[in-house]
């Protein structure tokens, strides 16, 4: 891949400052820039790197004001982060895609495989499974009986998709993820815990991406849902009968307990925990390690803490919390003075 700064500017709707003919062949981080690479600057914390980066081209926001000149050619765009994302998507789409079925893969005679698919060695496709056109299934992935996978999906190595689960189009599932394992359902009895059969499934809609080693449990009845456009990071637990709304994003190690419904366009930091049988309103934002024990009914709230409270209230409370040792000393001193006054009487 080789482009000039002028060509890249045309692709992202940007404006060139510097040599528009400088050639680009790769990407780099701004602090590790090298000749022939394009990088970007969107976080102000990294601004100092732009003055001596060895990258040939840097994507920057239109409004960025520099204190001195930079050796690199700049391309000014409305949003540098979005522009580099667009370029990386273009770069990824230009890579050759694997096709064909490896002789070491096992495919049931009753499975249906679409056109242009890739199925790697030691992958397993079970009875009655359906794989859409141009989907890639990498080595050691397991597609169990009755599973339906849409078009242009990528199933990376060692993914396990249990029987009857449904995946839409352009779904990406990273290594080690398990979709459709039994929900955690047990009924206490005099002799221990009786397993409640989990007879439902998991439905994953279009354009969802699921990180490595994430677990999405099948429902007791009906379906666990991951709605269109949702993005789940690595090491996330989604319990049975949960619904994750459209375009909601979750960072690593989040956990959602059974039958909780999460709205659209929500954002959750790492290690957020949600109790079961609650509802989270659309556009809720939650800081890392928040514990959400009750329903959030008002859309657009930002919550922090455990149990979760409004972020502004949390900050005010935390400001007091940090002063507790000092306040405790003051209270102790006041109590001492009160005791002395009582003795004087």
BELKABEL-V999713 format. One record per pair of residues at least 12 apart in sequence whose ideal C-beta (glycine too) atoms are under 8 Angstrom apart, sorted by the first residue. I is the first residue (numbers start at 1). GAP is how many residues later the second one is. D is the distance in Angstrom with one decimal. If there is no record, write none. Layout:
{{I GAP D} {I GAP D}}
This chain:
{{1 24 6.4} {1 25 7.9} {1 90 6.5} {1 93 6.4} {2 21 5.8} {2 22 7.1} {2 23 5.3} {3 20 7.3} {3 21 5.1} {4 16 6.6} {4 17 5.3} {4 18 6.6} {4 19 5.9} {4 20 7.1} {5 13 7.2} {5 14 6.6} {5 15 5.1} {5 16 7.1} {5 17 5.1} {5 19 6.9} {5 51 7.7} {5 52 5.1} {5 68 4.9} {5 70 6.3} {6 14 4.0} {6 15 6.7} {8 16 6.4} {8 30 6.7} {8 49 6.8} {8 67 6.2} {8 79 7.0} {9 66 5.0} {11 75 7.4} {11 76 6.9} {11 79 7.0} {12 47 7.3} {12 63 7.0} {12 65 5.3} {12 71 4.2} {12 74 6.1} {12 75 6.7} {13 64 6.6} {13 65 7.5} {14 45 7.1} {14 61 4.2} {14 62 5.8} {14 63 4.1} {14 69 6.8} {15 47 7.8} {15 60 7.0} {15 61 4.8} {15 62 7.9} {16 57 6.5} {16 58 7.4} {16 59 5.7} {17 56 6.8} {17 57 4.2} {17 58 7.6} {17 59 6.5} {18 54 7.1} {18 55 3.3} {18 56 5.9} {19 54 5.1} {20 53 7.3} {22 34 5.0} {22 35 6.3} {22 51 5.2} {23 13 6.6} {23 33 7.4} {24 12 6.4} {24 13 7.0} {24 14 4.7} {24 32 6.2} {24 33 5.6} {25 12 7.6} {26 12 7.6} {27 12 6.9} {27 57 7.9} {27 60 7.7} {27 61 7.0} {27 64 7.3} {28 27 5.7} {30 16 5.6} {30 19 4.6} {30 20 6.6} {30 23 5.3} {30 25 6.6} {30 28 6.7} {31 15 7.0} {31 18 4.9} {31 22 7.4} {33 16 7.8} {33 20 3.9} {33 21 4.6} {33 22 2.9} {33 23 8.0} {33 25 7.9} {33 39 7.4} {34 20 5.2} {34 21 6.7} {35 19 6.1} {35 20 7.9} {35 21 5.9} {36 20 5.8} {37 17 8.0} {37 18 4.7} {37 19 6.2} {37 20 7.7} {38 17 6.5} {38 18 6.9} {38 19 4.3} {38 20 7.4} {38 21 7.0} {38 49 7.3} {39 14 6.7} {39 16 4.3} {39 18 7.5} {39 19 5.4} {39 20 7.3} {40 18 6.5} {40 19 4.0} {40 20 7.3} {40 40 4.6} {40 41 6.8} {40 43 7.1} {40 44 4.2} {41 17 5.8} {41 18 7.2} {41 19 5.0} {41 20 7.8} {41 23 7.0} {41 39 6.1} {42 19 6.9} {42 37 7.6} {42 38 4.5} {42 39 4.1} {42 42 8.0} {47 17 7.9} {50 16 7.0} {50 20 5.1} {50 22 7.1} {51 15 7.8} {51 17 6.0} {51 19 5.6} {52 19 7.3} {53 17 7.4} {53 18 7.5} {53 19 5.7} {54 17 7.8} {55 17 5.5} {56 16 6.2} {56 17 6.4} {57 15 6.2} {57 16 4.9} {57 17 7.5} {57 18 6.2} {58 12 7.2} {58 14 4.7} {58 15 7.5} {58 16 5.6} {58 17 7.3} {59 15 7.9} {59 16 5.2} {59 18 5.9} {59 21 4.5} {59 24 5.2} {59 25 5.6} {60 14 5.4} {60 15 7.2} {60 16 5.8} {60 17 7.5} {60 20 5.5} {61 15 7.1} {61 16 6.9} {61 17 7.3} {61 18 6.6} {61 19 5.2} {62 14 4.8} {62 15 6.7} {62 16 6.0} {64 12 7.4} {97 21 7.2} {97 37 7.4} {97 39 6.9} {98 20 4.0} {98 22 7.7} {98 38 6.1} {99 17 5.6} {99 18 6.9} {99 19 5.1} {100 18 6.2} {100 19 7.9} {101 12 7.1} {101 16 7.2} {101 17 7.7} {101 18 4.6} {102 17 6.3} {102 18 5.4} {102 19 4.4} {102 21 7.5} {102 37 7.9} {103 18 7.8} {104 17 3.8} {104 18 5.7} {105 14 4.6} {105 15 6.5} {105 16 6.1} {105 17 6.8} {105 18 4.6} {105 19 7.6} {105 20 7.4} {105 32 8.0} {106 16 7.9} {106 17 7.4} {106 18 5.0} {106 19 7.0} {107 12 6.7} {107 18 4.5} {108 17 6.1} {108 18 5.4} {108 19 4.6} {108 20 7.4} {108 21 6.8} {108 37 7.8} {110 17 4.9} {110 18 5.3} {111 14 4.7} {111 15 6.9} {111 16 6.9} {111 17 6.8} {111 18 4.5} {111 19 7.1} {111 20 7.2} {112 17 7.4} {112 18 4.6} {112 19 7.0} {113 12 7.3} {113 18 4.9} {114 17 5.7} {114 18 4.8} {114 19 3.7} {114 20 7.1} {114 21 6.6} {114 37 6.7} {115 18 4.9} {115 19 7.3} {116 17 5.6} {116 18 4.3} {117 14 5.7} {117 16 7.0} {117 17 6.6} {117 18 5.3} {117 19 7.1} {117 20 7.3} {118 17 7.8} {118 18 4.4} {118 19 6.7} {118 20 7.9} {119 12 7.7} {119 18 4.8} {120 17 6.4} {120 18 4.8} {120 19 4.0} {120 20 7.8} {120 21 7.5} {120 37 7.6} {121 18 5.0} {122 17 5.2} {122 18 5.0} {123 14 5.0} {123 15 6.9} {123 16 6.0} {123 17 6.6} {123 18 4.8} {123 19 7.6} {123 20 7.4} {124 17 7.4} {124 18 4.8} {124 19 6.6} {124 20 8.0} {125 12 7.3} {125 18 4.6} {126 16 7.9} {126 17 6.2} {126 18 4.8} {126 19 3.9} {126 20 7.3} {126 21 7.0} {126 37 7.2} {127 18 4.5} {127 19 7.2} {128 17 5.7} {128 18 4.8} {129 14 5.1} {129 15 7.3} {129 16 6.6} {129 17 6.5} {129 18 4.7} {129 19 7.2} {129 20 7.5} {130 17 7.5} {130 18 4.6} {130 19 6.9} {131 12 7.1} {131 18 5.0} {132 17 6.0} {132 18 4.4} {132 19 3.6} {132 20 7.3} {132 21 6.8} {132 37 6.7} {133 18 4.7} {133 19 7.4} {134 17 5.8} {134 18 4.9} {135 14 5.7} {135 15 7.2} {135 16 6.3} {135 17 6.4} {135 18 4.3} {135 19 7.4} {135 20 7.2} {136 17 7.3} {136 18 5.0} {136 19 6.9} {137 12 7.8} {137 18 4.6} {138 16 7.8} {138 17 6.4} {138 18 5.1} {138 19 4.5} {138 21 7.9} {139 18 5.1} {140 17 5.1} {140 18 4.9} {141 14 4.9} {141 15 7.2} {141 16 6.3} {141 17 6.7} {141 18 4.6} {141 19 7.6} {141 20 7.8} {142 17 7.2} {142 18 4.6} {142 19 6.6} {143 12 7.2} {143 18 5.4} {144 16 7.7} {144 17 6.1} {144 18 5.1} {144 19 4.3} {144 20 7.8} {144 21 7.7} {144 36 7.5} {145 18 4.7} {145 19 7.4} {146 17 5.2} {146 18 4.3} {147 14 5.2} {147 15 7.7} {147 16 6.7} {147 17 6.6} {147 18 5.3} {147 19 7.6} {147 20 7.6} {148 17 7.8} {148 18 5.1} {148 19 6.9} {149 12 7.5} {149 18 4.7} {149 22 7.5} {150 17 5.7} {150 18 4.7} {150 19 3.8} {150 20 7.3} {150 21 6.5} {150 56 7.1} {151 18 4.7} {151 19 7.4} {152 17 5.9} {152 18 4.9} {153 14 6.0} {153 16 7.0} {153 17 6.5} {153 18 4.6} {153 19 7.0} {153 20 7.6} {154 17 7.8} {154 18 4.7} {154 19 7.2} {155 18 5.2} {156 16 7.9} {156 17 6.4} {156 18 5.1} {156 19 4.5} {156 56 7.9} {157 18 5.1} {158 17 5.1} {158 18 5.3} {159 14 5.0} {159 15 7.6} {159 16 6.6} {159 17 7.1} {159 18 5.2} {159 19 7.7} {159 20 7.5} {160 17 7.6} {160 18 4.9} {160 19 7.1} {160 20 8.0} {160 21 7.9} {161 12 7.7} {161 18 4.7} {161 19 6.0} {162 16 7.6} {162 17 6.6} {162 18 3.1} {162 19 6.1} {162 40 7.8} {162 56 6.5} {163 17 7.0} {164 16 7.5} {164 37 4.8} {165 14 5.4} {165 15 4.3} {165 36 5.2} {165 37 4.5} {165 38 7.4} {165 39 7.5} {165 53 7.1} {166 35 6.6} {166 36 7.2} {166 37 4.7} {166 38 6.8} {166 57 7.9} {167 12 7.8} {167 37 4.7} {168 36 6.2} {168 37 4.6} {168 38 3.9} {168 39 7.5} {168 40 7.1} {168 60 7.3} {169 37 4.8} {169 38 7.4} {170 36 5.9} {170 37 5.1} {171 33 5.6} {171 35 7.1} {171 36 7.3} {171 37 5.1} {171 38 7.4} {171 39 7.6} {172 36 7.6} {172 37 4.4} {172 38 7.0} {173 36 8.0} {173 37 4.9} {174 35 7.9} {174 36 6.4} {174 37 5.2} {174 38 4.2} {174 40 7.8} {174 60 7.3} {175 37 5.0} {175 38 7.6} {176 36 5.1} {176 37 4.1} {177 33 5.4} {177 34 7.4} {177 35 6.4} {177 36 6.4} {177 37 4.8} {177 38 7.2} {177 39 7.7} {178 36 7.8} {178 37 4.9} {178 38 7.4} {179 23 5.3} {179 25 7.1} {179 31 7.7} {179 37 5.0} {180 21 6.5} {180 22 4.8} {180 36 7.1} {180 37 7.5} {180 38 4.6} {181 34 6.2} {181 36 5.6} {181 37 6.8} {182 16 4.3} {182 35 6.6} {182 36 6.5} {182 58 7.9} {183 15 4.7} {183 17 7.9} {183 34 4.3} {183 35 6.1} {183 36 6.4} {183 37 5.7} {183 41 7.7} {183 56 6.1} {183 57 2.5} {183 58 7.0} {183 75 6.4} {184 33 7.0} {184 55 6.4} {184 56 7.0} {184 74 7.2} {185 13 6.1} {185 35 5.6} {185 55 6.6} {185 73 7.8} {196 24 6.4} {197 23 8.0} {198 19 7.4} {198 20 5.2} {198 21 6.9} {198 22 5.4} {198 42 6.3} {199 21 7.1} {199 22 6.1} {200 18 5.2} {200 19 3.0} {200 20 5.9} {200 21 5.0} {200 22 5.1} {200 23 5.5} {200 24 7.0} {200 40 7.2} {200 41 7.3} {201 17 5.4} {201 18 6.7} {201 22 5.2} {201 23 7.5} {202 14 5.3} {202 15 7.5} {202 16 5.3} {202 17 7.5} {202 21 6.5} {202 22 4.7} {202 23 7.9} {202 24 7.4} {203 20 4.6} {203 21 7.1} {203 22 5.2} {203 23 7.3} {204 12 7.6} {204 22 4.6} {205 20 7.5} {205 21 6.6} {205 22 5.3} {205 23 4.1} {205 24 7.8} {205 25 7.9} {205 41 7.9} {206 22 5.1} {206 23 7.4} {207 21 5.9} {207 22 4.8} {208 18 5.3} {208 19 7.9} {208 20 7.1} {208 21 6.8} {208 22 5.1} {208 23 7.2} {208 24 7.6} {209 22 5.0} {209 23 7.2} {210 16 7.6} {210 22 4.9} {211 21 5.9} {211 22 4.5} {211 23 3.7} {211 24 7.3} {211 25 6.9} {211 41 7.1} {212 22 4.6} {212 23 7.6} {213 21 5.7} {213 22 5.2} {214 18 5.6} {214 19 7.6} {214 20 6.4} {214 21 6.5} {214 22 4.4} {214 23 7.6} {214 24 7.5} {215 21 7.5} {215 22 5.3} {215 23 7.0} {216 22 4.4} {217 21 6.5} {217 22 5.3} {217 23 4.5} {217 25 7.9} {218 22 6.4} {219 21 5.0} {219 22 4.5} {220 20 5.5} {220 21 6.2} {221 20 8.0} {222 19 6.7} {223 18 8.0} {224 14 6.6} {224 15 7.9} {224 16 5.9} {224 17 5.9} {224 18 5.5} {224 19 7.4} {225 17 7.5} {225 18 4.4} {225 19 6.8} {226 12 7.2} {226 18 4.9} {227 16 7.0} {227 17 6.1} {227 18 5.3} {227 19 4.4} {227 21 7.5} {227 37 7.3} {228 18 4.9} {228 19 7.4} {229 17 5.3} {229 18 4.2} {230 14 5.1} {230 15 7.1} {230 16 6.7} {230 17 6.4} {230 18 4.9} {230 19 7.1} {231 16 8.0} {231 17 7.8} {231 18 4.6} {231 19 7.4} {232 12 7.5} {232 17 7.8} {232 18 5.2} {232 22 7.9} {233 16 8.0} {233 17 5.9} {233 18 4.9} {233 19 4.3} {233 20 8.0} {233 21 7.5} {233 37 7.7} {234 18 5.0} {235 17 5.1} {235 18 5.1} {236 14 5.7} {236 16 6.9} {236 17 6.9} {236 18 5.0} {236 19 7.2} {237 17 7.5} {237 18 4.4} {237 19 6.9} {238 18 5.3} {239 16 7.8} {239 17 6.0} {239 18 5.2} {239 19 4.2} {239 20 7.8} {239 21 7.6} {239 37 7.0} {240 18 5.0} {240 19 7.4} {241 17 5.6} {241 18 4.4} {242 14 5.0} {242 15 7.8} {242 16 6.7} {242 17 6.8} {242 18 5.3} {242 19 7.4} {242 20 7.3} {243 17 7.8} {243 18 4.6} {243 19 6.6} {244 12 7.4} {244 18 5.0} {245 16 7.8} {245 17 5.4} {245 18 4.5} {245 19 3.9} {245 20 7.2} {245 21 6.4} {245 37 6.8} {246 18 4.4} {246 19 7.2} {247 17 6.0} {247 18 5.0} {248 14 5.8} {248 15 7.2} {248 16 6.5} {248 17 6.4} {248 18 4.3} {248 19 7.4} {248 20 7.7} {249 17 7.5} {249 18 5.4} {249 19 7.2} {250 18 4.6} {250 22 7.3} {251 17 6.4} {251 18 5.3} {251 19 4.2} {251 20 8.0} {251 21 7.8} {251 37 7.2} {252 18 5.1} {252 19 7.6} {253 17 5.5} {253 18 4.5} {254 14 5.3} {254 16 7.1} {254 17 6.7} {254 18 4.8} {254 19 7.3} {254 20 7.8} {255 17 7.7} {255 18 5.0} {255 19 7.0} {256 18 4.7} {257 16 7.9} {257 17 6.1} {257 18 5.4} {257 19 3.5} {257 20 7.8} {258 18 4.5} {258 19 7.2} {259 17 5.6} {259 18 4.8} {260 14 5.3} {260 15 7.1} {260 16 5.7} {260 17 6.5} {260 18 5.2} {260 19 7.3} {260 20 7.1} {261 17 7.8} {261 18 4.9} {261 19 7.0} {262 12 7.3} {262 18 4.6} {262 22 8.0} {263 16 7.7} {263 17 5.5} {263 18 5.2} {263 19 3.7} {263 20 7.0} {263 21 6.5} {263 36 7.2} {264 18 4.8} {264 19 7.3} {265 17 5.9} {265 18 4.9} {266 14 6.2} {266 16 7.0} {266 17 6.4} {266 18 4.7} {266 19 7.1} {266 20 7.7} {267 17 7.7} {267 18 4.7} {267 19 7.1} {268 17 7.9} {268 18 4.8} {268 22 7.7} {269 17 6.1} {269 18 5.1} {269 19 3.5} {269 20 7.4} {269 21 7.1} {270 18 4.7} {270 19 7.3} {271 17 5.8} {271 18 4.7} {272 14 5.0} {272 15 7.9} {272 16 6.9} {272 17 6.9} {272 18 4.9} {272 19 7.7} {272 20 6.9} {273 17 7.5} {273 18 5.1} {273 19 6.9} {273 33 7.7} {274 18 4.6} {275 16 8.0} {275 17 6.6} {275 18 4.8} {275 19 7.4} {278 14 7.1} {278 15 7.7} {278 16 6.1} {278 17 4.4} {278 18 7.9} {279 16 4.6} {279 17 7.5} {279 18 7.2} {280 12 6.8} {280 15 7.2} {280 16 5.1} {281 15 5.1} {281 16 5.7} {281 17 5.9} {281 18 4.4} {281 19 7.6} {281 20 7.0} {282 17 4.5} {282 18 7.6} {283 16 5.1} {283 17 4.5} {284 12 5.3} {284 15 7.3} {284 16 7.4} {284 17 5.6} {284 18 7.7} {284 19 7.0} {285 16 7.4} {285 17 4.4} {285 18 7.4} {286 16 7.4} {286 17 5.3} {286 18 7.3} {286 22 6.8} {287 15 7.6} {287 16 7.3} {287 17 4.0} {287 18 7.9} {287 24 6.9} {289 17 6.9} {290 13 5.9} {290 14 5.6} {290 15 6.2} {290 16 6.2} {290 18 4.9} {291 14 7.4} {291 15 3.1} {291 16 5.6} {291 17 6.1} {292 15 7.6} {292 16 4.7} {293 14 4.6} {293 15 7.1} {294 13 7.3} {294 14 7.9} {296 12 7.6} {305 12 7.9}}
